[in-house]
Amino acid sequence: MRKCIAIAMVWVLVPLLVYSQSLSSLEKATIDVASGVGKTVVSISSVVKEKIGGGLNFGSPFENFDNPFEQFFGEFFGGIPEREFERRGLGSGVIVDKEGYILTNEHVVSGATEVKVKLSDGREFDAEIKGTDKRSDLAVIKIEAKGLPAAKLGNSDDLRIGKWVVAIGNPFGFAIDNPEPSVTVGVISALNRYLPALGRRDRGYDDLIQTDAAINPGNSGGPLVNLKGEIIGINTAIITTSGGYQGLGFAIPVNKAKKILDKLSTGEKILYGWLGVTIDNLNEDLRNYFGIKERVGVILLKVYKDSPAEEGGLKEGDLILSFNKELIKTTRDLVRMVSVSDVGKRIPLEILRGGKEMTIKVKIGKMPKEGEEIEEIEEDSDRVSFRGLTVEDITPFYKRQFRIKGDQGAVIIDIEDDSAADESELRVGDVIIKIENKKVKSKKGFKTIASKVKGDCLVKTNRGYSVLKSK
């Protein structure tokens, strides 16, 4: 009996002992990271000078509506005089070089006329912005100090969902006057996350690390650290409905930062690759039409004039299956691969055209500047109907009704219920530009081309490609 009791106690105590040891190891690792890496984390405050005028631009509660106060001042006082004011921001950063180079977010120092850095030991320095890159949301600033502790950069390609991480930074530093950074603990909850530019966020993010380690305002630019004390990400964004932490924090993978860190430190401009195309994912109808069983490939909607794609021989309607021998499954895959490619390098693309696979090489171009216009390649009343859809010429009336920009093509003004068109992804207001890769310039041209179509056909509209079945 005593032997049985002893065995039972072993079965209970051993797991508890192992759990206790694991918990103790986790606790020790967190303490080591906080005390070690914490010394390399800094608080960053910035001053941005902005001009306002002609309206109330100071955060009115009527932000999304007609502003009655603005209307009042406009009618009776001729608007608010233009004036300059200072906007102050706060964020975090991490020392990556003992000579005083600090890695942070671009949005922490963007447009700043004055940047100050406070170290964890309380010392303050004026900082110089060495280099910024809005696309990656990374920046390097420098302070004049020697012998500083520098963080060790890890390898974000080795990350796995479920790994423990520590987020370090200075959240709410404006309210908590303490130079020592705070730490929060969690796990990597997802990888390769995408955040679009929505609401107050003026940029989109791709390939982010998602963590449930608490990240709050002021944490931006601070490091996400593994339990070895290595930086594996730069904290950059949260998803929140309250303005505070709600379990969804995001960090830029450190390997992305390592690729451009030297260039940022010397003020060199970061160049991103560009093909000069508009692309779309393949839906089930398109896959069936092209005979593609696997979820591979994207379709070219537009090829821009004098672009690398045009010079390389890519054409509208081509399917891109792989880029530099890596399979393309979604548009995000291609955008990411192209953007990180070296400008001027020739890259092989495997494409599908006219049912035949071929490989062409395209020389990667430099991404145009924001706002720079690129020119599209031009595409060579009785109503006309075809397989349940009715089209008309693009008149000023239809241009206003459906917000159509161009003059060529045939606009869909009606779709018959339970027809082939009704079962497709075509919509009223779509402008048909091509049928089976033949240009449609008007409803007359549409009628001529459609009359010769047999079987399922590929229709290109201003929204993309669709398959119109013969039914």
NUDREN-404641 format. One line per 5 residues: number of its first residue (from 0); their letters; for each residue x, y, z of C-alpha. Coordinates in nm, 4 decimals, always signed. Example, Ala and Ser with C-alpha at 12.3 -4.5 7.8 and 13.67 -1.06 7.14 Angstrom:
BEGIN
0 = AS = +1.2300 -0.4500 +0.7800; +1.3670 -0.1060 +0.7140;
END
This chain:
BEGIN
0 = MRKCI = +0.0000 +0.0000 +0.0000; +0.2789 +0.2371 +0.0960; +0.4574 +0.1493 -0.2269; +0.1492 +0.2420 -0.4304; +0.1155 +0.5730 -0.2434;
5 = AIAMV = +0.4831 +0.6501 -0.3057; +0.4482 +0.5801 -0.6787; +0.1387 +0.8000 -0.6963; +0.3213 +1.0850 -0.5238; +0.6075 +1.0567 -0.7755;
10 = WVLVP = +0.3581 +1.0786 -1.0641; +0.2151 +1.3976 -0.9123; +0.5346 +1.5657 -0.7897; +0.7563 +1.5121 -1.0970; +0.5325 +1.7084 -1.3397;
15 = LLVYS = +0.4954 +1.9838 -1.0776; +0.8734 +1.9969 -1.0359; +0.9290 +2.0127 -1.4125; +0.6655 +2.2858 -1.4440; +0.8248 +2.4806 -1.1587;
20 = QSLSS = +1.1677 +2.4558 -1.3208; +1.0289 +2.5685 -1.6573; +0.8537 +2.8621 -1.4970; +1.1706 +2.9528 -1.3132; +1.3707 +2.9361 -1.6394;
25 = LEKAT = +1.1185 +3.1612 -1.8156; +1.1259 +3.4062 -1.5277; +1.5067 +3.4165 -1.5229; +1.5251 +3.4655 -1.9016; +1.2767 +3.7537 -1.8838;
30 = IDVAS = +1.4706 +3.9185 -1.6017; +1.7980 +3.8797 -1.7967; +1.6424 +4.0339 -2.1090; +1.4907 +4.3224 -1.9132; +1.8170 +4.4065 -1.7363;
35 = GVGKT = +2.0407 +4.3469 -2.0395; +1.8545 +4.4702 -2.3467; +1.6706 +4.7291 -2.1371; +1.9932 +4.9331 -2.1144; +1.9949 +4.9729 -2.4940;
40 = VVSIS = +1.6354 +5.1003 -2.5185; +1.5826 +5.4759 -2.5308; +1.2935 +5.7207 -2.5163; +1.2591 +5.9539 -2.8160; +1.0720 +6.2839 -2.8157;
45 = SVVKE = +1.0251 +6.4880 -3.1323; +0.8936 +6.8294 -3.2318; +0.7174 +6.8809 -3.5644; +0.6221 +7.2305 -3.6816; +0.2967 +7.2467 -3.8728;
50 = KIGGG = +0.0848 +7.5207 -4.0245; -0.2899 +7.5418 -3.9970; -0.5357 +7.7904 -4.1354; -0.8615 +7.8300 -4.3224; -1.0423 +7.6003 -4.0801;
55 = LNFGS = -1.0399 +7.4423 -3.7372; -0.7762 +7.1741 -3.7636; -0.7067 +7.1117 -3.3970; -0.8912 +6.7872 -3.3438; -1.2512 +6.9026 -3.3411;
60 = PFENF = -1.5106 +6.6447 -3.2320; -1.6773 +6.7190 -3.5674; -1.3819 +6.5619 -3.7493; -1.5904 +6.3490 -3.9870; -1.8800 +6.5871 -4.0361;
65 = DNPFE = -1.9485 +6.9411 -4.1532; -1.7976 +7.1614 -3.8838; -2.0431 +7.4280 -3.7638; -1.7646 +7.6274 -3.5947; -1.5582 +7.6307 -3.9129;
70 = QFFGE = -1.8642 +7.7464 -4.1076; -1.9260 +8.0236 -3.8484; -1.5694 +8.1566 -3.8651; -1.5670 +8.1290 -4.2433; -1.8867 +8.3309 -4.2840;
75 = FFGGI = -1.8232 +8.5996 -4.0224; -1.4449 +8.6284 -3.9978; -1.3202 +8.5019 -4.3330; -1.1644 +8.1857 -4.1924; -0.8942 +8.1171 -3.9361;
80 = PEREF = -0.5626 +8.2979 -4.0075; -0.2763 +8.0655 -4.0947; -0.0486 +8.0048 -3.7988; +0.2356 +7.7746 -3.7057; +0.2258 +7.5430 -3.4088;
85 = ERRGL = +0.4414 +7.2667 -3.2644; +0.3235 +6.9080 -3.2420; +0.5139 +6.6849 -3.0030; +0.5552 +6.3118 -3.0412; +0.6986 +6.0344 -2.8311;
90 = GSGVI = +0.8360 +5.6930 -2.9151; +1.1105 +5.4463 -2.8403; +1.4289 +5.3266 -3.0053; +1.7099 +5.0792 -2.9591; +2.0854 +5.1447 -2.9705;
95 = VDKEG = +2.2390 +4.9248 -3.2429; +2.5928 +5.0640 -3.2354; +2.8125 +5.1749 -2.9454; +2.8908 +5.4964 -3.1381; +2.5343 +5.6186 -3.0806;
100 = YILTN = +2.3321 +5.4904 -3.3775; +1.9694 +5.4219 -3.2810; +1.7097 +5.2270 -3.4790; +1.3471 +5.3401 -3.4542; +1.0285 +5.3869 -3.6598;
105 = EHVVS = +1.0131 +5.6445 -3.9369; +0.6802 +5.7689 -3.8082; +0.8386 +5.8498 -3.4698; +1.0706 +6.1144 -3.6234; +0.8941 +6.1976 -3.9519;
110 = GATEV = +0.9069 +6.5714 -4.0245; +1.0735 +6.6477 -3.6909; +1.2725 +6.9691 -3.6542; +1.3976 +6.8637 -3.3127; +1.4680 +6.5144 -3.1744;
115 = KVKLS = +1.5806 +6.4378 -2.8204; +1.6865 +6.1037 -2.6763; +1.6781 +5.9980 -2.3136; +1.8836 +5.6935 -2.2128; +1.7745 +5.4417 -1.9523;
120 = DGREF = +2.0250 +5.5975 -1.7066; +1.8527 +5.9363 -1.7383; +2.1059 +6.1152 -1.9624; +1.9585 +6.3274 -2.2427; +2.1027 +6.4064 -2.5861;
125 = DAEIK = +2.0054 +6.5956 -2.8969; +1.9777 +6.3531 -3.1886; +2.0451 +6.3865 -3.5596; +1.8228 +6.2087 -3.8108; +2.0645 +6.0119 -4.0295;
130 = GTDKR = +1.8200 +5.8348 -4.2591; +1.4511 +5.7499 -4.2956; +1.2456 +5.5172 -4.5138; +0.8693 +5.5608 -4.5104; +0.7926 +5.2391 -4.6970;
135 = SDLAV = +0.9557 +5.0173 -4.4330; +0.8723 +5.2628 -4.1503; +1.2311 +5.2513 -4.0275; +1.4733 +5.5278 -3.9382; +1.8193 +5.5716 -3.7877;
140 = IKIEA = +1.9084 +5.8612 -3.5589; +2.2415 +5.9336 -3.3900; +2.3550 +6.0877 -3.0638; +2.7074 +6.2054 -2.9803; +2.8069 +5.9546 -2.7158;
145 = KGLPA = +3.0747 +5.6883 -2.6891; +3.0902 +5.3423 -2.5371; +2.7157 +5.2892 -2.5299; +2.5633 +4.9429 -2.4785; +2.4420 +4.8058 -2.8132;
150 = AKLGN = +2.1723 +4.5459 -2.8716; +2.2387 +4.2239 -3.0584; +2.0325 +4.1723 -3.3741; +1.8858 +3.8239 -3.4128; +1.7386 +3.6306 -3.7066;
155 = SDDLR = +1.3678 +3.6860 -3.7699; +1.3612 +3.4125 -4.0365; +1.3861 +3.1531 -3.7584; +1.0699 +3.2658 -3.5796; +0.7893 +3.0236 -3.4997;
160 = IGKWV = +0.4372 +3.0844 -3.3760; +0.4241 +3.0249 -3.0011; +0.7780 +3.1395 -2.9199; +0.8089 +3.3628 -2.6150; +0.9037 +3.7252 -2.6738;
165 = VAIGN = +0.9546 +4.0410 -2.4695; +0.8466 +4.3878 -2.5872; +1.0518 +4.6745 -2.4459; +0.9804 +5.0471 -2.4724; +0.8557 +5.3635 -2.3094;
170 = PFGFA = +0.4746 +5.3599 -2.3342; +0.2903 +5.6690 -2.2136; +0.6256 +5.8319 -2.1419; +0.4593 +6.1731 -2.1372; +0.2693 +6.0658 -1.8261;
175 = IDNPE = +0.5287 +5.8435 -1.6609; +0.8435 +6.0437 -1.5981; +1.0857 +5.7533 -1.5681; +1.3782 +5.6879 -1.8083; +1.3836 +5.3144 -1.7454;
180 = PSVTV = +1.1892 +5.1238 -2.0132; +0.9083 +4.8851 -1.9283; +0.8782 +4.5251 -2.0423; +0.5830 +4.3075 -2.1375; +0.5878 +3.9359 -2.2110;
185 = GVISA = +0.3923 +3.7288 -2.4593; +0.4269 +3.4958 -2.7536; +0.4445 +3.5278 -3.1294; +0.0813 +3.4773 -3.2216; +0.1154 +3.5002 -3.6027;
190 = LNRYL = +0.3665 +3.5694 -3.8804; +0.3554 +3.7422 -4.2212; +0.0671 +3.9661 -4.1191; -0.0602 +4.2467 -4.3450; -0.2017 +4.5793 -4.2234;
195 = PALGR = -0.3611 +4.8087 -4.4849; -0.3525 +5.1873 -4.4659; -0.6756 +5.2579 -4.2795; -0.8021 +5.5370 -4.0552; -0.5159 +5.7363 -3.9057;
200 = RDRGY = -0.2573 +5.4909 -4.0397; -0.1125 +5.6580 -4.3510; +0.0797 +5.3549 -4.4754; +0.0300 +4.9849 -4.5281; +0.2499 +4.7193 -4.3706;
205 = DDLIQ = +0.3351 +4.3733 -4.4961; +0.5152 +4.0699 -4.3523; +0.4699 +4.1782 -3.9890; +0.5232 +3.9763 -3.6712; +0.2081 +3.9622 -3.4573;
210 = TDAAI = +0.2421 +3.9301 -3.0803; +0.0188 +3.9389 -2.7747; +0.2942 +4.1057 -2.5702; +0.1368 +4.4382 -2.4739; +0.2344 +4.7260 -2.7040;
215 = NPGNS = +0.0980 +5.0711 -2.6234; +0.1407 +5.4278 -2.7536; +0.5048 +5.5235 -2.7018; +0.6273 +5.1675 -2.7653; +0.6722 +5.2409 -3.1370;
220 = GGPLV = +1.0350 +5.1960 -3.2377; +1.1196 +4.9813 -2.9375; +1.2513 +4.6265 -2.9792; +1.0745 +4.2916 -2.9731; +1.3236 +4.0514 -2.8177;
225 = NLKGE = +1.3567 +3.6726 -2.7917; +1.4557 +3.5025 -2.4671; +1.8197 +3.4936 -2.5801; +1.8249 +3.8730 -2.5634; +1.8350 +3.9144 -2.9425;
230 = IIGIN = +1.6297 +4.1787 -3.1274; +1.3917 +4.0006 -3.3638; +1.1593 +4.2909 -3.4475; +1.0866 +4.6631 -3.4154; +0.7477 +4.7344 -3.2575;
235 = TAIIT = +0.5448 +4.9480 -3.4926; +0.1643 +4.9205 -3.4714; -0.1389 +4.7979 -3.2815; -0.4995 +4.7255 -3.3686; -0.7239 +4.8944 -3.1155;
240 = TSGGY = -1.0699 +5.0410 -3.0744; -0.9796 +5.2257 -2.7558; -0.6326 +5.3638 -2.8334; -0.4666 +5.1175 -2.5943; -0.3523 +4.7575 -2.5948;
245 = QGLGF = -0.6076 +4.4940 -2.6988; -0.3910 +4.1902 -2.7633; -0.2850 +4.2679 -3.1220; +0.0633 +4.4164 -3.1518; +0.2855 +4.4146 -3.4608;
250 = AIPVN = +0.6577 +4.4390 -3.5233; +0.8772 +4.4772 -3.8329; +1.1026 +4.1694 -3.8737; +1.4609 +4.2609 -3.7847; +1.5974 +4.0964 -4.1008;
255 = KAKKI = +1.4123 +4.3590 -4.3019; +1.5875 +4.6256 -4.0940; +1.9288 +4.4609 -4.1286; +1.9074 +4.4821 -4.5090; +1.8847 +4.8612 -4.5047;
260 = LDKLS = +2.0458 +4.9558 -4.1725; +2.3831 +5.0543 -4.3209; +2.2180 +5.2645 -4.5916; +1.9961 +5.4422 -4.3395; +2.2968 +5.5119 -4.1164;
265 = TGEKI = +2.4720 +5.6951 -4.4020; +2.1602 +5.8724 -4.5266; +2.1470 +5.6730 -4.8492; +1.8048 +5.6562 -5.0140; +1.6422 +5.3125 -5.0103;
270 = LYGWL = +1.5428 +5.1918 -5.3564; +1.2589 +4.9458 -5.4121; +1.1991 +4.7322 -5.7170; +0.9166 +4.7959 -5.9646; +0.7668 +4.6066 -6.2583;
275 = GVTID = +0.5065 +4.8557 -6.3751; +0.1972 +4.6370 -6.3746; -0.1419 +4.6087 -6.2099; -0.2215 +4.2546 -6.0981; -0.5073 +4.0541 -5.9489;
280 = NLNED = -0.5557 +3.7172 -5.7821; -0.7152 +3.4304 -5.9692; -1.0659 +3.3243 -5.8698; -1.2021 +2.9742 -5.9274; -1.3562 +3.0616 -6.2647;
285 = LRNYF = -1.0260 +3.1998 -6.3929; -0.8369 +2.8934 -6.2699; -1.0785 +2.6647 -6.4493; -1.0602 +2.8759 -6.7643; -0.6803 +2.8626 -6.7727;
290 = GIKER = -0.6688 +2.4993 -6.6606; -0.4758 +2.5713 -6.3420; -0.5512 +2.3250 -6.0637; -0.3116 +2.4529 -5.7994; -0.3524 +2.7881 -5.6264;
295 = VGVIL = -0.0658 +2.9456 -5.8154; -0.0381 +3.2545 -6.0307; -0.1639 +3.6119 -6.0639; -0.3069 +3.7792 -6.3729; -0.1808 +4.1024 -6.5307;
300 = LKVYK = -0.4549 +4.3628 -6.5574; -0.2423 +4.6491 -6.6891; +0.1093 +4.7022 -6.8213; +0.2329 +5.0602 -6.7958; +0.4055 +5.2428 -7.0781;
305 = DSPAE = +0.7884 +5.2369 -7.0834; +0.7853 +5.0187 -6.7703; +1.0206 +4.7253 -6.7026; +0.7253 +4.4939 -6.7707; +0.6599 +4.6421 -7.1162;
310 = EGGLK = +1.0293 +4.6406 -7.2053; +1.0559 +4.2818 -7.0855; +0.7667 +4.1693 -7.3058; +0.4909 +4.1143 -7.0482; +0.1361 +4.1610 -7.1792;
315 = EGDLI = -0.2080 +4.2117 -7.0325; -0.3752 +3.8797 -6.9641; -0.0456 +3.7009 -6.8902; -0.0367 +3.4831 -6.5816; +0.2786 +3.5150 -6.3699;
320 = LSFNK = +0.3424 +3.1762 -6.2101; +0.6827 +3.2288 -6.0527; +0.9312 +3.5077 -5.9846; +1.3005 +3.4206 -5.9710; +1.1980 +3.0508 -5.9428;
325 = ELIKT = +0.9733 +3.1174 -5.6396; +0.6056 +3.0317 -5.6822; +0.3566 +3.3194 -5.6798; +0.0364 +3.2347 -5.4950; -0.1111 +3.5812 -5.4337;
330 = TRDLV = -0.0574 +3.9395 -5.5443; +0.1102 +4.0090 -5.2091; +0.3750 +3.7472 -5.2907; +0.4691 +3.9180 -5.6161; +0.4629 +4.2703 -5.4699;
335 = RMVSV = +0.6877 +4.1650 -5.1821; +0.9365 +3.9800 -5.4047; +0.9613 +4.2609 -5.6581; +0.9998 +4.5369 -5.3983; +1.2998 +4.3711 -5.2287;
340 = SDVGK = +1.4735 +4.2857 -5.5577; +1.7843 +4.4794 -5.6581; +1.7103 +4.7598 -5.9023; +1.8726 +4.6842 -6.2377; +1.8860 +4.3083 -6.1852;
345 = RIPLE = +1.7337 +4.0785 -6.4504; +1.4887 +3.8334 -6.2964; +1.3349 +3.5288 -6.4709; +0.9550 +3.5114 -6.4657; +0.7631 +3.1994 -6.5571;
350 = ILRGG = +0.4402 +3.3015 -6.7289; +0.1409 +3.1396 -6.8969; +0.0299 +3.2988 -7.2242; -0.2157 +3.1506 -7.4704; -0.2082 +2.8186 -7.2897;
355 = KEMTI = +0.1722 +2.7905 -7.3179; +0.4255 +2.8291 -7.0390; +0.7353 +3.0357 -7.1115; +1.0131 +3.2110 -6.9235; +1.1057 +3.5725 -6.9838;
360 = KVKIG = +1.3580 +3.7959 -6.8076; +1.2622 +4.1382 -6.6816; +1.5031 +4.4057 -6.5635; +1.3775 +4.5385 -6.2300; +1.3122 +4.9123 -6.2344;
365 = KMPKE = +1.3087 +5.1740 -5.9606; +0.9756 +5.2341 -5.7909; +0.8359 +5.5771 -5.8911; +0.8167 +5.8490 -5.6291; +0.4913 +5.8934 -5.4406;
370 = GEEIE = +0.2505 +6.0971 -5.6524; +0.4532 +6.0475 -5.9724; +0.2244 +5.9750 -6.2668; +0.2751 +5.6694 -6.4856; +0.1165 +5.6379 -6.8267;
375 = EIEED = -0.1009 +5.3446 -6.9249; -0.0662 +5.1713 -7.2599; -0.3691 +5.2698 -7.4663; -0.6105 +4.9948 -7.5635; -0.6546 +4.9524 -7.9282;
380 = SDRVS = -2.8109 +5.3980 -7.9915; -2.9207 +5.0532 -7.9968; -2.8421 +4.8419 -7.6954; -2.6357 +4.5261 -7.7428; -2.6879 +4.2124 -7.5326;
385 = FRGLT = -2.4753 +3.9019 -7.4894; -2.5268 +3.6110 -7.2522; -2.7500 +3.8114 -7.0234; -2.5596 +4.1381 -7.0105; -2.6542 +4.4573 -7.1933;
390 = VEDIT = -2.3970 +4.7183 -7.2899; -2.3995 +5.0762 -7.4136; -2.1447 +5.3273 -7.5332; -1.9798 +5.5401 -7.2654; -2.1771 +5.8636 -7.2650;
395 = PFYKR = -2.1437 +6.1637 -7.0300; -2.4510 +6.0312 -6.8471; -2.2967 +5.6908 -6.7811; -1.9620 +5.8501 -6.6932; -2.1326 +6.0476 -6.4172;
400 = QFRIK = -2.3558 +5.7611 -6.3041; -2.0797 +5.4989 -6.2767; -1.7814 +5.7341 -6.2257; -1.6103 +5.6160 -6.5420; -1.2847 +5.7909 -6.6297;
405 = GDQGA = -1.2095 +5.6795 -6.9883; -1.4086 +5.7032 -7.3108; -1.3344 +5.3669 -7.4724; -1.5104 +5.0380 -7.4032; -1.8674 +4.9257 -7.3493;
410 = VIIDI = -2.0400 +4.9850 -7.0180; -2.2665 +4.7164 -6.8696; -2.6032 +4.8777 -6.7945; -2.8077 +4.5656 -6.7182; -2.7603 +4.2008 -6.6222;
415 = EDDSA = -3.0431 +3.9518 -6.6669; -3.1355 +3.7343 -6.3697; -3.0246 +3.3677 -6.3853; -2.8137 +3.4336 -6.6942; -2.4507 +3.3438 -6.7575;
420 = ADESE = -2.3586 +3.7049 -6.6833; -2.5541 +3.6907 -6.3565; -2.3485 +3.3887 -6.2466; -2.0192 +3.5630 -6.3293; -1.8452 +3.8351 -6.1297;
425 = LRVGD = -1.9464 +4.1053 -6.3779; -2.1485 +4.3965 -6.2407; -2.3621 +4.6783 -6.3724; -2.1304 +4.9758 -6.4254; -1.8313 +4.7641 -6.5306;
430 = VIIKI = -1.6617 +4.8819 -6.8490; -1.5728 +4.5953 -7.0828; -1.2320 +4.6620 -7.2343; -1.1474 +4.3258 -7.3917; -1.3095 +3.9969 -7.4865;
435 = ENKKV = -1.0693 +3.7067 -7.5411; -0.7863 +3.9640 -7.5469; -0.9503 +4.1551 -7.8349; -0.9957 +4.5258 -7.7693; -1.3452 +4.6632 -7.7211;
440 = KSKKG = -1.3661 +5.0329 -7.8071; -1.7439 +5.0699 -7.8285; -2.0669 +4.8717 -7.8123; -2.0373 +4.8185 -8.1905; -1.6971 +4.6609 -8.1439;
445 = FKTIA = -1.8331 +4.4578 -7.8526; -2.1131 +4.3234 -8.0751; -1.8695 +4.2260 -8.3528; -1.6307 +4.0421 -8.1197; -1.9043 +3.8755 -7.9118;
450 = SKVKG = -2.0743 +3.7364 -8.2215; -1.7669 +3.5259 -8.2976; -1.7150 +3.3903 -7.9454; -1.7756 +3.0232 -7.8815; -1.7574 +2.8502 -7.5449;
455 = DCLVK = -1.6421 +3.0153 -7.2218; -1.4746 +3.3484 -7.2819; -1.2387 +3.5762 -7.0912; -1.3714 +3.9260 -7.0306; -1.1541 +4.2121 -6.9110;
460 = TNRGY = -1.3243 +4.5069 -6.7388; -1.1981 +4.8137 -6.5564; -1.2123 +4.6019 -6.2368; -1.0237 +4.2997 -6.3650; -1.0784 +3.9721 -6.5458;
465 = SVLKS = -1.3873 +3.7491 -6.5344; -1.4973 +3.4343 -6.7144; -1.8301 +3.4547 -6.8967; -1.9531 +3.1012 -6.9473; -2.1406 +2.9770 -7.2492;
470 = K = -2.3963 +2.8046 -7.0254;
END
